[in-house]
Structures are given as C-alpha cells and as structure tokens.
Amino acid sequence: MDALAAVEALLSPEGRSDPFPYYAALHEHGPVISLSDSYTVVVGYDALGRALRDPVLREEGVEWVQLRWPDVADHPAVRLFSDSMLFSGDPGHARVRRLVSKVFTARRVAELAPAVERLTDRLLDRLAELGSDGSPVDFMAKFAYALPVSVICELLGVPEQDRLWFRPLVADLAAQLEPVYSTEHLAAADAAAVSLLDYFTALVAERSAEPRDDLVSALVQVRDEDDGRLSDWELLCNLVLLLAAGFETTTNLLGNGLALLLDQPGRCEALRADPSAASAYVEEFLRFDSPVQLTARWAPEGAVVDGVVVPPGGEVLLLMGAANRDPARFERPDVFDPERPANQPLSFGGGPHFCLGAALARLEGRTAFGRLLERFPRMEAADGRTRRDRLTLRGYASLPVALASAAGGGQ
C-alpha cells in the first residue's frame, strides 16, 4: 500500500476502528514520509521524538487556524483550544505553562495518592453492587470515566454534584481535535465550550471570593499576584483544558488496558498474582493502544525533519500510535508484552508540550488495575463492547464486564 492510501485509510471508519495495519504499511516507507508539498507524516519513534522537541515546528494554534481555516477561527471551541496550553506557542506557552506548573506540582499529584485509592475502592464497591445479580456492568461508564473525572475534579475543586454532566460536554468538545470533523461536530463543540467556560467563570468567581485548598483557588491566586501575566481568558481556557485532559485520556487508558487484559487471560492472571507489576503494564497499555494516537505541527518558515524537507507553511502529522509500534525501536511491536525492556512510549508527547498530567494518569492507572483485579478475580468480558469513532483520542464507548464473583463480595 502506498503512503497516501495508508493515510487516507486511517481517516476512514475502518482506519479509526483499527489503525495498526495502516501504521505498519507506513513504516514500510520510512520514519518520515513526504505526502505532498503541504503534508509530511512522521511515524518513526526516534524521528517523532525529535520532531516533538524541534522549536521550528509550531503548534497549530491561533496563527495556523487564522491562515488555514479563517472561517472557524472565531468559533468558541476553536478559540478555547487555540489559546490554551495545548496549541499555543512561545513565548505565550512557556509563560502560561510555567505559571500553571507552579501549582500543578509533583508534590500536589503525589499527595493525591490516598484520594485515588479511596475513590477507586468506592467505585469498586459500586461495581460490585451493580453486578451483584450477575448482570453485566459497563466498565467505561461506571469506572473508567468515573475515576479520572473524580480525581481531576478533586484536584481542581469542582464540587461532587457538578461532575456527572462533564462527560458528554467534553466528548463533544474533543471531537474538534479529530483530523476530520463535520459542521455538526463543530456546532456541538461550540455549545460545549460555552457551557464549560460559563461554568468555570462562575467557579473562579466563587474561589476569588472564598479561596480553598484546590487548584482553581491556587491559579486564581497566581492570576491576582503575578502582575496580570495570567489573563482571565487564559485562566478559563486552561481550566477547561485541565479538566478535559485530566479525564479524557485516562478514561481511554483504563478502558484500553482492561480490554487488553480481558482478551489475554494469562496476562490478567500474571498481573493479579503480582500487583507490583502494574506500572510496567500501564506503560505497555500506553504503548500498545495509546489513548492519544496523533498530534500535528506546522512549519511557518519551512523545516527539515530527519532529512525530509517541509516547505514553508507545511503541516507535519505526528502519529504517536505508529511510533509506539515502530519495529526499529520495539521488538515484536504488535505483541503485547509488559516485560519489554526500556519501554518508553511517546503517548504523552514530548518537549515543551509534554503532558502535565502524565504522572497523575500513571498514578490512576497503576492504582486502578491492581485493585480492580484483586477485587474481581473472575471478571470476564461481556457482549456489547463498542469503540468510539475517533482516531486522535482512541478509546471505548462501552466495555461491558461480568463480575462473576460480585455476589460473593468480589472475592
């Protein structure tokens, strides 16, 4: 298969459902592939790692949107993402990321460990209750979403009663991150952006009047004490981003990981017998079926990516999902192997835009899988598993499980 056909196939329903054969086809053409004067694709592990750190390659933020898609530049969803840390470039990105990093610290994440364990156990109790009559339970709705949204909301300071309605809003908002989306998707994303911005505007006002020990209060303090270097708009955009990124990708990590375990009972039993291996399993989940499959950059003044010339204004598609299965980096890349040495997937990106929440996602993953398998030793897959029709953010819409031992208290 030629490279252009493989990329076109990736964007089809079949490619979104199972991109891995097309990644393999692209690897046959080398680590960096020039598709046209406008598009370059990076699939090699080393090449992609370097591209993520190349300052010449810029995020597709405000400038790119205004040049390439001026008719959508003023849409609320587009503006929200373009002005957030996700797509903003330097010097603005470095300034805002430094300010957010002042409060989103490793210490603050580490201190969440007891809360993650408590929330995990509470959700496992709920799973046992729902499955006590032997009926299947949707792991995605009742655990994979519920845990990370509870954790990020605990960190931000979002009241518990406000958390349930975030999932459909963030799903609508995140559709805009896909390589292909419709006008209907954009309209839904705009509506979600307005609702989320309105919500955080009210929460910021509350925390300004009555600060608490949470991330929203800490960022409000940074805004108020740092000579205005964090504007009201930047604060709101990045609060929405922290919420969305804080559970959307971790939800996919949990769902993709459990599906792999259910499909490979031997691996499931091995992890149950040795919960200390949970960290290695999480890394292999991230590599084998990454919750984020791609991102993009552009070269306003042109660039050279591992010897391939990108003309001025050219777009560079970075396929992290393909890089994580690069046969030049990983032996038997299409085999799920938690014991593989030096396993460092690129699922959280790299360089200045490396995911701020990577440590939190890993904490949730290793906590959840160890406790889940211990609590339900005879858990099995049930009928009705469905994938979301997404490529950038890859995960399940539903993952029913039968908790065979739930009636016995999960033992």
N, C-alpha and C positions, 0 to 999 in steps of 0.2 A: 504494500500500500504506500502510495506517495505521501509526503508530509502534509500537503494541503488537504488531501482527502481525509487523513487521520484527524486533523484539527477540525474539519467540518463535521466529521463523525462524532467527535467529542461533544459538539454542541447540539447533537440530535438527542431525542429521548433515549435511544439505545446507549449513547455515549454517557449521558448523565446517569443512567442506571448502572453501567459497568464501564468506567473509563479505562480500565487497566490494559485490555488488549490494544487500545489505541496508543497508550503510553509506550507499550513495548514496540509498536510499529514506529513511533517517533524516535525511539532510541537507536533504531537501525540507521537513522540519518545523521547521527552525531549529537553532541551535547548542546549545540546551538544551531538553529536552523533559520535561514532567511526564507520567509514565505513570499515576500514581495518587497517593494520599496517602502511599504508602510508598516509591515509586521515582521517581527522576529520572535521566535519561540525558543525558550531555554528549558531543557529537560535534564541535563546532566547535573549531578549532585554538586560537584566542585564548581562548575560554571555558575550554577544558580546561587550558591553561597557567595561567590564573588560579586555577582550582579546585585544581590541584596545590599551589599556594602559599598557599591560604587556610587559616589556622590554625583556623577554625571547623569545617572539615571534617576529621574524625579518621579515622585508620586503623582498619580493622576488627580490632582487637586483642582483648585479654582481656575488656574490658568489653563490647564488642559481642557476642562469642561467648557470654558468660555470659547476656546478655539475650535474644539471638535463638536460640541453639542450646545451651541449658544441658545437653542430654543428650550433647553431644560435647565439651564444654569440657575434660574431663579426659583425652581421648584423647592419647597421646604425640605424634602428628603435629600435632594442633591446638595443643597447648601449646608445642611446639617453635617453630612459626611465629609464634604469638601473642606469645611472649616474645622473639622475635628482633627485629633492627632493621627487618625487613620490615613488621611490623604493630604494633610498639609505638609508643605516643605519648609526648609530652613530659610530664614532664621526663625520663623514663627514656630515651627515644630519643635525645635530644640528648646526654645523658651518655655512653651507650654508643657512639654514633657518633663522638663526639669522641675517646674512648679508642681505638677501632679505627682511626680516621683518623690517629692518631699514628704508627701502624706501617704502615698501608696507604697509603703516601705516593706522590706523583707520582714522586719520585726512585726509589723501590723498583720501581715499574712501568717507568720508563724504563730502569733497569738490566737489566730482563728482555729487552730487545730482542735481544741476541745469543743468548740461550737460545731465544727464539721462532723466530729464524732457523734455529738448529741443529736444533730439534725439527721444524720444517717440512721442512727438507731431508731429515732422516732418514725422515720419514713419506712423502715423495715417492719416496724410494728404495724404500721398501716397496711403495708403489703400483705402481711400475714393475716390481718383481719379481712381484707378484701378477698383473699384467696382461700379463706378457711373452709368454704363449701366445695372446693375443688375447681371452681370456675377460673378461667384464665384472667390474668391481670395485665393491663398494658404497662409495661415497664417504662416506656417513654413518658407517658402522661403522669404516672404515679410516682416515679423515682427520678428518671434521667433528667426531666425538666425540673421537678420539684426541688431536688437537692441544690443544684447550682444557682437557681433563682433565689432560693432561701439564703444561700451563703452570700451572694453578691449584695442582696438587699440588706442582710445583716451588717455587712461591711459599710454600705452606703448610708444606712439608717432609714431605709424605707419601711414603713410600718407593715406588719404582717398582713393586715386586712387588705392592703393595696396590691399584693403580689400576684394574685391569680390572673388578673387581666393583662399582664405584660406579654404573655407568650404569643397570642395572635398578633398583637401590635408589632412586636419585634420581628416576627416571621414576615409580616407584610413589609416592614422597613428594610429587612435584609435582602428581600428579593431584588432590590436595586443593585446589589453587589454582584449579581449574576452576569455572565457575559452577554446573555440575551434576555431581555425582559420586554413586556408589552406596555402599551399606554395604560391598560387596566392595572398592571402591576405598579406603574409609577403613580397612578392616582391613589391606590391603596397605600403605597409607601408615603405619599404626601400626607394623607389623613393620619397615618400612624405617627409621623414626625410631629405634626401639630399637637396631637394628643400627648405625646411624651414630653415635648417641650413645655406645654402648658402645665403638665404635672410637676416637672422639676422646677419650673418658675415658682409655683406655689410652695414646694418643699424648701427651696432656697430662701424664700421669704420667711418661712417658719423658723429655719435654722439661724437666719440672721437675727431674728428677734429672740430666740431661745436656743442657743447652741447646745449640742450634745456631744458625746464621745463617739462620733461617727465620721465617715469620710466626707459627707456633704458639708458638715459643720467645719471640718478641717480645711476644705477647699474654699469655703466662704471666707474663712479667716485669712487664707493666702491671698484671695482676691482683695480683701479690705486692707491688708497690711503690706502689700508688695507694690505700692505706688501705681496701682492700676495695670500692672503688666499681665494680669489675667482679667480679660474683659467679661462683662456679664454674658455676652453671646458665647464666648469661648468656654466659659464655665458650663453653660447649659448644654452645648454641643458635646462636650467631653463627658458630662454626667450621663447623657443618653448613651454615648459610646461605651462607657464603662459598664453600664447596665447590660446593654445588648451583648457586648463581647464577653461579659462576665458569665453569661449562662448559655448563649447560643452554641459556642464551640464546645464547651464542657458537656452540654447535653449530648452533642454528637459523639464526643469521645466515649461517654458512658454507654450509649446505645451501640455504637460500632464495636466497642470492646466486648460487650456482653454477647452480641450476635456471633462474634468470632468464637468465644468460649463455648457457646451452646452448640455451635457447629463442629467443635473439636473437643469432645468429652474428655479425651486424655489430657489435654492442656488444662481443662477446667479442674480435673481432679488433682493435677500437679500443683496448681495454684492454691487449691483448697488445702492440700497437705502442707504447703509451705507459704503461708501468707507473707513472709518477709520478701518473697519474690515479686510482690505487687508492683514495685517501682519498675522492674525490668519489663513486666507485662505491659504497663502503661506506655512505656517507650515504644514497644513493638506495636501496640494498638495505634499509636500516633504515626508510626512509620507505615504500617501495612494498609491502613484505611484511615487516612488523615481526615480530621474534621474540617480542615481547610485545604482545598486542593489547588488553589491558584491565587495569584495576585498579579498585578501589572505595574509597569513603569513606562515612562516615555523619555525620549532624548531630545529636548528642545533644540540643542545645538549639535546633535549627532553624537555618536559614541561608537566604540569598538568593544564588543562583548566576546571575549575569548577568540579574537581574530576575525569575528564576523562584523562587518560594518553595518551600523544602524544609521540611516540618513537622518538629517535634521527633521525633528517632528515625528520620527518613527516610534511606534509602540512596541514594547517588549513584554510578551506574555511569559510569566514565570510559573511553570507548572510544578509546584511543590510535590503534588501527588506523584508525578513522574520521577522527580529527583529522588524521592524516597524509595523508589524501586529501580534505581539506576544499577544495572549489573556491573558497572565498573566500580561501584562503591560497595554494594551489598552482594555477597554470595547468595545464590538462590533467592533473588529478591521477591519472587512470587510465593515463597513459602513463609508461613507464619512461624517465627522462631524467637521466642523471648530470650533465649540464651545466646543470641548472636553477640559477638564482642563489639565493643566500641560503637554501640548503637546510638547515633545522634541524629534523629530525624530533623528535617527542616520545617516541621509543621507550624512552628511558632514564628516563622520568618527569621530575620537576622538583621544585623546592622542597627542603625538608629531607630528603625521601626519594629525591633524585636518586641513581641507581645509582652506588655506589662503584667498580664495576668497568668503567665506561663507557670510560675511557681504555685499559684493558687489552684490552677487546673490540675496540676500533678498531685497536689495535696488531696484534692477531692477524689481523684481517680484511684489513688492507692488506698485511701480510706474506704471508699465505697466497695471496691471489688473484694478486698479481704473480708469485710464484714458481711457482704451480701452472700458470698459462697459459704461462709461458716453458718449463717442463719438458715439457708435453704439448701441442704446437701443433695436433695433430689429434684432440684429445679430443672425443668425442661422447656424447650421451645414449644409454643402452641401455634395453631394456624392463624393466619391473618397478618403476617409480617409485611410491611409496606415501606418502601423507600420514599423520601421526599424527592420531588422532581427538581433537584438542584445539583449544580456541579461545584460552584465555589464553596458553599457550605454543605458538606456531604453528611447525610445522616438519615435516620429513620423517622417516618411519620408515626408508625406504630410498631411495637415489638411485644406481642402477647407472650406471656410465660405462664406455665403451670407450676405452681408452688406445691409440689406433691406432698410436702411434709407440713404445709401450713396448718392443717387441722391438729397437728401434734405440737403446736407451739413453735414450729420452724426447726425442730430438732430431728 
